Amino acid sequence: MTALTDAELTAMRATVAGFLPDTCTLQTPETSSDGMGGTTTTYDNTHKNVACRIWQKGGSEETVGAQSAEVTRWVLTVAYDQALDATMRCVHDGHTYQVNDVADTPSERLQRRAWITRIE
């Protein structure tokens, strides 16, 4: 297999960027003492105006705390070099999502993709 040139890879990334029509805010967790021996986690708006695409992948019924609940899966796509990991949250169009998993495979050199769950 022939490797892509830098120019080809740059052109392909520019094309993919055109398919990221929305923007979101990526939040990172900050843990601090609660003053009673425990900790409290808050989220900072670390990366603002991130070009993205969010789409619904599907849903399923799962047992959550002895009750059935509908769980909808979503996919977040951002630029290939955007900081993104499973500790983050994503805020988009008034909804907050927890990043569950990030596809970090060497073949994904054009974009980064994460599986997310909307926090209700």
DSSP file (Angstrom, degrees, kcal/mol; ACC not computed):
  #  RESIDUE AA STRUCTURE BP1 BP2  ACC     N-H-->O    O-->H-N    N-H-->O    O-->H-N    TCO  KAPPA ALPHA  PHI   PSI    X-CA   Y-CA   Z-CA
    1    1 A M              0   0    0      0, 0.0     2,-0.4     0, 0.0     0, 0.0   0.000 360.0 360.0 360.0 136.6    0.0    0.0    0.0
    2    2 A T        -     0   0    0      1,-0.1     2,-0.1     0, 0.0     0, 0.0  -0.695 360.0-124.0 -86.2 132.5    1.3    3.4   -0.9
    3    3 A A        -     0   0    0     -2,-0.4     2,-0.2     1,-0.1    -1,-0.1  -0.415  27.9-107.1 -72.9 150.0    1.4    6.0    1.9
    4    4 A L        -     0   0    0     -2,-0.1     2,-0.1     1,-0.1    -1,-0.1  -0.496  31.8-121.3 -73.4 145.3   -0.5    9.3    1.5
    5    5 A T     >  -     0   0    0     -2,-0.2     4,-2.4     1,-0.1     5,-0.2  -0.416  26.4-108.4 -77.8 164.2    1.6   12.3    1.0
    6    6 A D  H  > S+     0   0    0      1,-0.2     4,-2.4     2,-0.2     5,-0.2   0.888 121.5  52.1 -59.4 -39.2    1.4   15.2    3.4
    7    7 A A  H  > S+     0   0    0      2,-0.2     4,-2.2     1,-0.2    -1,-0.2   0.900 109.9  47.9 -66.1 -40.7   -0.5   17.3    0.8
    8    8 A E  H  > S+     0   0    0      2,-0.2     4,-2.3     1,-0.2    -2,-0.2   0.917 113.1  48.1 -65.1 -43.1   -3.0   14.5    0.2
    9    9 A L  H  X S+     0   0    0     -4,-2.4     4,-2.3     2,-0.2    -2,-0.2   0.898 111.6  50.1 -65.1 -41.1   -3.6   14.0    3.9
   10   10 A T  H  X S+     0   0    0     -4,-2.4     4,-2.0     2,-0.2    -1,-0.2   0.910 111.4  48.8 -63.0 -43.0   -4.0   17.8    4.4
   11   11 A A  H  X S+     0   0    0     -4,-2.2     4,-1.8     1,-0.2    -2,-0.2   0.894 111.4  49.3 -64.6 -40.6   -6.5   17.9    1.5
   12   12 A M  H  X S+     0   0    0     -4,-2.3     4,-2.4     2,-0.2    -2,-0.2   0.890 109.9  51.2 -67.1 -39.2   -8.5   15.0    2.9
   13   13 A R  H  X S+     0   0    0     -4,-2.3     4,-2.3     1,-0.2    -1,-0.2   0.879 108.2  52.5 -64.9 -37.6   -8.6   16.5    6.4
   14   14 A A  H  X S+     0   0    0     -4,-2.0     4,-0.9     2,-0.2    -1,-0.2   0.888 109.6  49.4 -64.7 -38.6   -9.9   19.8    4.9
   15   15 A T  H >< S+     0   0    0     -4,-1.8     3,-0.7     1,-0.2     4,-0.3   0.932 111.0  48.7 -64.5 -46.6  -12.7   17.8    3.1
   16   16 A V  H >< S+     0   0    0     -4,-2.4     3,-2.0     1,-0.2    -2,-0.2   0.877 103.5  61.4 -61.8 -38.2  -13.6   16.0    6.3
   17   17 A A  H >< S+     0   0    0     -4,-2.3     3,-1.5     1,-0.3    -1,-0.2   0.811  95.0  63.5 -59.2 -29.5  -13.7   19.3    8.2
   18   18 A G  T << S+     0   0    0     -4,-0.9    -1,-0.3    -3,-0.7    -2,-0.2   0.652  95.6  59.4 -68.2 -15.1  -16.5   20.4    5.8
   19   19 A F  T <  S+     0   0    0     -3,-2.0    -1,-0.3    -4,-0.3    -2,-0.2   0.195  83.7  85.3 -98.2  15.0  -18.7   17.6    7.2
   20   20 A L    <   +     0   0    0     -3,-1.5    32,-0.2     1,-0.1    33,-0.2  -0.762  52.2 164.8-113.0  81.4  -18.5   19.0   10.7
   21   21 A P        +     0   0    0      0, 0.0     2,-0.2     0, 0.0    32,-0.2   0.621  51.7  56.1 -79.8 -14.2  -21.4   21.5   10.5
   22   22 A D  E     -A   52   0A   0     30,-2.3    30,-2.6    70,-0.0     2,-0.3  -0.524  68.1-135.0-111.7 176.1  -21.9   22.2   14.3
   23   23 A T  E     +A   51   0A   0     28,-0.3    70,-0.3    -2,-0.2     2,-0.3  -0.965  21.9 176.1-129.3 153.0  -19.9   23.5   17.2
   24   24 A C  E     -A   50   0A   0     26,-1.7    26,-2.9    -2,-0.3     2,-0.5  -0.889  28.5-116.9-142.5 172.5  -19.7   22.1   20.7
   25   25 A T  E     - B   0  91A   0     66,-2.2    66,-2.8    -2,-0.3     2,-0.5  -0.976  21.5-150.4-115.2 128.8  -17.9   22.7   24.0
   26   26 A L  E     -AB  47  90A   0     21,-3.0    21,-2.4    -2,-0.5    20,-0.7  -0.878  14.8-158.5-100.0 127.9  -15.7   20.0   25.4
   27   27 A Q  E     -AB  45  89A   0     62,-3.2    62,-1.9    -2,-0.5    18,-0.2  -0.825   4.5-153.5-108.4 142.9  -15.4   20.0   29.2
   28   28 A T  E     -A   44   0A   0     16,-1.8    16,-2.6    -2,-0.4     2,-0.2  -0.896  26.2-109.2-112.8 146.8  -12.7   18.4   31.3
   29   29 A P  E     -A   43   0A   0      0, 0.0     2,-0.4     0, 0.0    14,-0.2  -0.457  25.0-165.5 -77.6 144.8  -13.3   17.3   34.9
   30   30 A E  E     -A   42   0A   0     12,-3.0    12,-2.6    -2,-0.2     2,-0.5  -0.998   7.6-157.3-126.0 125.5  -11.8   19.1   37.9
   31   31 A T  E     +A   41   0A   0     -2,-0.4     2,-0.3    10,-0.2    10,-0.2  -0.882  17.8 168.7-107.0 133.9  -11.7   17.3   41.2
   32   32 A S  E     -A   40   0A   0      8,-2.5     8,-3.0    -2,-0.5     2,-0.1  -0.934  40.2 -88.0-138.3 162.8  -11.5   19.2   44.5
   33   33 A S  E     -A   39   0A   0     -2,-0.3     6,-0.3     6,-0.2     0, 0.0  -0.423  21.9-151.4 -69.0 141.6  -11.9   18.4   48.2
   34   34 A D        -     0   0    0      4,-2.0     5,-0.1    -2,-0.1    -1,-0.1   0.402  41.5-115.1 -93.4   2.8  -15.4   18.7   49.5
   35   35 A G  S    S+     0   0    0      3,-0.4     4,-0.1     1,-0.1    -2,-0.1   0.429 103.4  78.6  81.9  -1.5  -14.1   19.6   53.0
   36   36 A M  S    S-     0   0    0      2,-0.2     3,-0.1     0, 0.0    -1,-0.1   0.066 120.7 -83.1-126.0  24.0  -15.5   16.4   54.6
   37   37 A G  S    S+     0   0    0      1,-0.3     2,-0.1     0, 0.0    -4,-0.0   0.400 104.7  86.6  91.5  -2.5  -12.9   13.9   53.4
   38   38 A G  S    S-     0   0    0     -6,-0.0    -4,-2.0     0, 0.0    -3,-0.4  -0.413  70.9-113.8-113.6-168.2  -14.4   13.3   50.0
   39   39 A T  E     -A   33   0A   0     -6,-0.3     2,-0.4    -5,-0.1    -6,-0.2  -0.910  10.2-149.6-130.7 159.2  -14.2   15.0   46.6
   40   40 A T  E     -A   32   0A   0     -8,-3.0    -8,-2.5    -2,-0.3     2,-0.5  -0.989  12.8-147.8-126.4 136.4  -16.4   16.9   44.3
   41   41 A T  E     +A   31   0A   0     -2,-0.4     2,-0.3   -10,-0.2   -10,-0.2  -0.917  19.4 173.0-108.8 128.5  -16.1   16.9   40.5
   42   42 A T  E     -A   30   0A   0    -12,-2.6   -12,-3.0    -2,-0.5     2,-0.5  -0.822  26.0-125.3-122.0 166.8  -17.0   19.9   38.4
   43   43 A Y  E     -A   29   0A   0     -2,-0.3     2,-0.3   -14,-0.2    45,-0.0  -0.963  15.1-153.3-122.0 129.3  -16.5   20.4   34.6
   44   44 A D  E     -A   28   0A   0    -16,-2.6     2,-1.9    -2,-0.5   -16,-1.8  -0.774  26.1-118.9 -98.4 141.9  -14.6   23.3   33.0
   45   45 A N  E     +A   27   0A   0     -2,-0.3   -18,-0.2   -18,-0.2     3,-0.2  -0.576  50.4 159.9 -76.6  82.2  -15.3   24.5   29.5
   46   46 A T  E     +     0   0A   0     -2,-1.9     2,-0.6   -20,-0.7    -1,-0.2   0.893  61.6  33.9 -77.8 -43.1  -11.8   23.7   28.3
   47   47 A H  E    S-A   26   0A   0    -21,-2.4   -21,-3.0    -3,-0.2     3,-0.3  -0.945  75.9-173.0-121.8 110.3  -12.3   23.6   24.5
   48   48 A K  E     +     0   0A   0     -2,-0.6   -23,-0.2   -23,-0.2   -21,-0.0  -0.703  61.5  15.9-105.1 154.3  -14.9   26.0   23.1
   49   49 A N  E    S+     0   0A   0     -2,-0.3     2,-0.5     1,-0.2    -1,-0.2   0.883  77.0 175.4  54.6  45.1  -16.4   26.3   19.6
   50   50 A V  E     -A   24   0A   0    -26,-2.9   -26,-1.7    -3,-0.3    -1,-0.2  -0.704  34.0-120.6 -83.0 123.8  -15.1   22.9   18.5
   51   51 A A  E     +A   23   0A   0     -2,-0.5    28,-0.5   -28,-0.2     2,-0.3  -0.459  53.8 150.0 -63.0 132.5  -16.3   21.9   15.0
   52   52 A C  E     -AC  22  78A   0    -30,-2.6   -30,-2.3   -32,-0.2     2,-0.3  -0.940  44.0-140.4-155.1 172.4  -18.3   18.7   15.3
   53   53 A R  E     - C   0  77A   0     24,-1.5    24,-2.6    -2,-0.3     2,-0.4  -0.969  17.7-170.1-140.3 132.1  -21.0   16.4   14.2
   54   54 A I  E     + C   0  76A   0     -2,-0.3     2,-0.3    22,-0.2    22,-0.2  -0.991  11.9 170.5-123.8 129.5  -23.3   14.6   16.6
   55   55 A W  E     - C   0  75A   0     20,-2.0    20,-2.7    -2,-0.4     2,-0.5  -0.987  35.8-109.7-140.3 151.2  -25.6   11.9   15.4
   56   56 A Q  E     - C   0  74A   0     -2,-0.3    18,-0.3    18,-0.2     3,-0.1  -0.645  24.8-175.0 -81.9 125.9  -27.8    9.3   17.0
   57   57 A K  E     -     0   0A   0     16,-2.3     2,-0.3    -2,-0.5    17,-0.2   0.776  53.1 -78.9 -91.1 -29.8  -26.6    5.7   16.5
   58   58 A G  E     - C   0  73A   0     15,-1.4    15,-3.8     2,-0.0    -1,-0.4  -0.930  40.7-114.7 153.9-176.5  -29.5    3.9   18.2
   59   59 A G  E     - C   0  72A   0     -2,-0.3     2,-0.3    13,-0.3    13,-0.2  -0.937  15.6-169.4-147.5 169.1  -30.9    2.9   21.5
   60   60 A S  E     - C   0  71A   0     11,-2.3    11,-3.5    -2,-0.3     2,-0.6  -0.979  30.8-107.3-154.7 161.7  -31.7    0.0   23.7
   61   61 A E  E     + C   0  70A   0     -2,-0.3     2,-0.3     9,-0.2     9,-0.2  -0.854  44.3 173.5 -96.0 127.6  -33.6   -0.8   26.8
   62   62 A E  E     - C   0  69A   0      7,-3.0     7,-2.9    -2,-0.6     2,-0.6  -0.902  36.5-108.1-131.2 158.4  -31.3   -1.5   29.7
   63   63 A T  E     + C   0  68A   0     -2,-0.3     2,-0.5     5,-0.2     5,-0.2  -0.794  36.5 179.1 -89.1 121.6  -31.7   -2.1   33.4
   64   64 A V  E >  S- C   0  67A   0      3,-3.6     3,-1.0    -2,-0.6    -2,-0.0  -0.965  71.6 -18.6-125.8 111.9  -30.5    0.9   35.4
   65   65 A G  T 3  S-     0   0    0     -2,-0.5    -1,-0.1     1,-0.2     3,-0.1   0.911 128.0 -50.9  58.9  44.8  -30.8    0.7   39.2
   66   66 A A  T 3  S+     0   0    0      1,-0.2     2,-0.4    -3,-0.0    -1,-0.2   0.556 122.9  99.0  70.2  10.9  -33.5   -2.2   39.0
   67   67 A Q  E <  S-C   64   0A   0     -3,-1.0    -3,-3.6    -5,-0.0     2,-0.3  -0.956  77.5-114.0-125.9 148.0  -35.6   -0.2   36.6
   68   68 A S  E     +C   63   0A   0     -2,-0.4     2,-0.3    -5,-0.2    -5,-0.2  -0.603  39.7 178.1 -76.6 137.5  -35.8   -0.4   32.8
   69   69 A A  E     -C   62   0A   0     -7,-2.9    -7,-3.0    -2,-0.3     2,-0.6  -0.998  32.2-119.3-142.0 143.8  -34.6    2.7   31.0
   70   70 A E  E     -C   61   0A   0     -2,-0.3     2,-0.6    -9,-0.2    -9,-0.2  -0.732  30.1-164.9 -81.3 122.8  -34.2    3.7   27.4
   71   71 A V  E     -C   60   0A   0    -11,-3.5   -11,-2.3    -2,-0.6     2,-0.5  -0.951   0.9-160.8-114.2 119.4  -30.5    4.3   26.7
   72   72 A T  E     -C   59   0A   0     -2,-0.6    46,-0.6   -13,-0.2     2,-0.4  -0.848   7.4-146.0-102.0 132.6  -29.7    6.2   23.4
   73   73 A R  E     -CD  58 117A   0    -15,-3.8   -16,-2.3    -2,-0.5   -15,-1.4  -0.771  16.7-172.6 -97.6 141.3  -26.2    6.0   21.9
   74   74 A W  E     -CD  56 116A   0     42,-2.3    42,-2.4    -2,-0.4     2,-0.4  -0.886  15.1-139.2-129.2 159.7  -24.7    9.0   20.1
   75   75 A V  E     -CD  55 115A   0    -20,-2.7   -20,-2.0    -2,-0.3     2,-0.5  -0.986  10.5-160.2-123.7 132.2  -21.6    9.5   18.1
   76   76 A L  E     -CD  54 114A   0     38,-2.9    38,-2.7    -2,-0.4     2,-0.4  -0.943   6.6-169.3-110.4 129.2  -19.4   12.6   18.2
   77   77 A T  E     +CD  53 113A   0    -24,-2.6   -24,-1.5    -2,-0.5     2,-0.2  -0.981  14.0 162.0-120.2 131.6  -17.0   13.4   15.4
   78   78 A V  E     -CD  52 112A   0     34,-2.4    34,-2.5    -2,-0.4   -26,-0.1  -0.791  47.3 -60.7-134.6 177.0  -14.3   16.1   15.7
   79   79 A A  E >   - D   0 111A   0    -28,-0.5     3,-1.7    -2,-0.2    32,-0.2  -0.216  52.5-109.3 -61.0 153.6  -11.1   17.1   13.9
   80   80 A Y  T 3  S+     0   0    0     30,-0.7    31,-0.2     1,-0.3    -1,-0.1   0.742 116.4  43.8 -57.4 -28.0   -8.3   14.5   13.9
   81   81 A D  T 3  S+     0   0    0     29,-0.1     2,-0.3     2,-0.1    -1,-0.3   0.265  82.3 123.6-106.8  11.5   -6.1   16.6   16.2
   82   82 A Q    <   -     0   0    0     -3,-1.7     2,-0.2     1,-0.1    -4,-0.1  -0.554  69.2-113.6 -75.0 132.9   -8.8   17.6   18.8
   83   83 A A        +     0   0    0     -2,-0.3     2,-0.3   -57,-0.0    -1,-0.1  -0.491  53.7 154.4 -62.9 130.1   -8.1   16.7   22.4
   84   84 A L        +     0   0    0     -2,-0.2     2,-0.3    -6,-0.0    29,-0.1  -0.903   9.5 156.7-163.0 128.1  -10.7   14.2   23.4
   85   85 A D    >   -     0   0    0     -2,-0.3     3,-1.7     4,-0.1    14,-0.2  -0.944  53.4 -93.9-149.8 173.7  -10.8   11.4   26.0
   86   86 A A  T 3  S+     0   0    0     -2,-0.3    28,-0.0     1,-0.3    13,-0.0   0.422 115.0  64.2 -74.5   1.7  -13.3    9.3   28.0
   87   87 A T  T 3  S+     0   0    0     11,-0.1    -1,-0.3     2,-0.1    13,-0.1   0.570  89.4  92.3 -93.5 -10.4  -13.2   11.6   31.0
   88   88 A M    <   -     0   0    0     -3,-1.7    11,-2.3   -60,-0.1     2,-0.3  -0.268  61.3-145.4 -85.6 165.6  -14.7   14.6   29.1
   89   89 A R  E     -BE  27  98A   0    -62,-1.9   -62,-3.2     9,-0.2     2,-0.4  -0.902  10.1-145.0-121.5 156.6  -18.2   15.9   28.6
   90   90 A C  E     -BE  26  97A   0      7,-2.5     7,-2.9    -2,-0.3     2,-0.5  -0.987   4.7-159.4-124.2 131.1  -19.6   17.5   25.4
   91   91 A V  E     +BE  25  96A   0    -66,-2.8   -66,-2.2    -2,-0.4     2,-0.4  -0.958  23.2 161.4-112.3 123.3  -22.1   20.3   25.5
   92   92 A H  E >   - E   0  95A   0      3,-2.7     3,-2.0    -2,-0.5   -68,-0.1  -0.975  62.4 -15.7-146.5 125.1  -24.1   20.7   22.2
   93   93 A D  T 3  S-     0   0    0     -2,-0.4     3,-0.1   -70,-0.3    -1,-0.1   0.844 127.7 -48.3  53.2  41.4  -27.3   22.5   21.4
   94   94 A G  T 3  S+     0   0    0      1,-0.3     2,-0.3     0, 0.0    -1,-0.3   0.471 118.2 105.7  82.5   1.8  -28.4   22.7   25.1
   95   95 A H  E <   -E   92   0A   0     -3,-2.0    -3,-2.7    23,-0.0     2,-0.4  -0.872  58.2-144.5-115.1 148.9  -27.6   19.0   25.8
   96   96 A T  E     -EF  91 119A   0     23,-0.6    23,-3.3    -2,-0.3     2,-0.4  -0.934  16.5-169.5-113.0 136.8  -24.7   17.5   27.8
   97   97 A Y  E     -EF  90 118A   0     -7,-2.9    -7,-2.5    -2,-0.4     2,-0.5  -0.941  18.1-134.3-124.6 144.1  -23.2   14.2   26.8
   98   98 A Q  E     -EF  89 117A   0     19,-3.0    19,-2.0    -2,-0.4     2,-0.5  -0.859  23.7-128.3 -94.3 130.5  -20.7   12.0   28.6
   99   99 A V  E     + F   0 116A   0    -11,-2.3    17,-0.2    -2,-0.5     3,-0.1  -0.697  31.0 175.6 -77.1 123.1  -17.8   10.7   26.4
  100  100 A N  E     -     0   0A   0     15,-3.0     2,-0.3    -2,-0.5    16,-0.2   0.820  60.8  -3.7 -97.3 -39.5  -17.8    6.9   26.9
  101  101 A D  E     - F   0 115A   0     14,-1.4    14,-2.6   -16,-0.1     2,-0.4  -0.987  56.9-146.5-158.1 144.6  -15.1    5.8   24.5
  102  102 A V  E     - F   0 114A   0     -2,-0.3     2,-1.2    12,-0.2    12,-0.2  -0.966  19.7-131.3-118.9 131.8  -12.8    7.3   21.9
  103  103 A A  E     + F   0 113A   0     10,-3.1     2,-0.8    -2,-0.4    10,-0.6  -0.695  32.8 171.7 -81.9  98.2  -11.8    5.4   18.7
  104  104 A D        +     0   0    0     -2,-1.2    -1,-0.1     8,-0.1     8,-0.1  -0.675  17.3 146.6-109.9  76.3   -8.0    6.0   18.7
  105  105 A T    >   -     0   0    0     -2,-0.8     3,-1.9     1,-0.1    -2,-0.0  -0.858  57.0-121.8-110.3 147.3   -6.9    3.8   15.9
  106  106 A P  T 3  S+     0   0    0      0, 0.0    -1,-0.1     0, 0.0     3,-0.0   0.775 110.8  61.3 -58.5 -25.7   -4.0    4.6   13.6
  107  107 A S  T 3  S+     0   0    0      1,-0.2     2,-1.6     2,-0.1     3,-0.2   0.671  84.9  80.7 -76.9 -14.2   -6.2    4.4   10.5
  108  108 A E    <   +     0   0    0     -3,-1.9    -1,-0.2     1,-0.2    -3,-0.1  -0.534  50.2 136.0 -88.8  70.4   -8.4    7.2   11.8
  109  109 A R        +     0   0    0     -2,-1.6    -1,-0.2     1,-0.1   -29,-0.1   0.368  64.8  55.1 -98.5   4.9   -6.1   10.0   10.7
  110  110 A L  S    S-     0   0    0      1,-0.3   -30,-0.7    -3,-0.2     2,-0.3   0.672 118.5  -4.2-107.6 -23.2   -8.8   12.2    9.2
  111  111 A Q  E     -D   79   0A   0    -32,-0.2     2,-0.4   -31,-0.2    -1,-0.3  -0.954  61.7-118.8-158.6 168.6  -11.1   12.6   12.3
  112  112 A R  E     -D   78   0A   0    -34,-2.5   -34,-2.4    -2,-0.3     2,-0.4  -0.974  27.3-164.5-118.9 138.9  -11.7   11.5   15.9
  113  113 A R  E     -DF  77 103A   0    -10,-0.6   -10,-3.1    -2,-0.4     2,-0.3  -0.971   6.7-177.1-127.9 138.3  -14.8    9.7   16.8
  114  114 A A  E     -DF  76 102A   0    -38,-2.7   -38,-2.9    -2,-0.4     2,-0.5  -0.968  25.2-129.4-133.7 149.2  -16.3    9.1   20.2
  115  115 A W  E     -DF  75 101A   0    -14,-2.6   -15,-3.0    -2,-0.3   -14,-1.4  -0.868  37.4-178.3 -96.2 128.7  -19.3    7.2   21.6
  116  116 A I  E     -DF  74  99A   0    -42,-2.4   -42,-2.3    -2,-0.5     2,-0.4  -0.865  22.4-146.6-130.2 158.3  -21.3    9.4   23.9
  117  117 A T  E     -DF  73  98A   0    -19,-2.0   -19,-3.0    -2,-0.3     2,-0.3  -0.994  25.9-120.6-126.7 132.1  -24.4    9.2   26.1
  118  118 A R  E     - F   0  97A   0    -46,-0.6     2,-0.6    -2,-0.4   -21,-0.3  -0.529  21.5-135.0 -73.9 134.0  -26.7   12.1   26.7
  119  119 A I  E       F   0  96A   0    -23,-3.3   -23,-0.6    -2,-0.3    -1,-0.1  -0.810 360.0 360.0 -90.5 118.3  -27.1   13.1   30.3
  120  120 A E              0   0    0     -2,-0.6    -1,-0.1   -25,-0.1   -23,-0.0   0.413 360.0 360.0 -95.7 360.0  -30.8   13.6   31.1
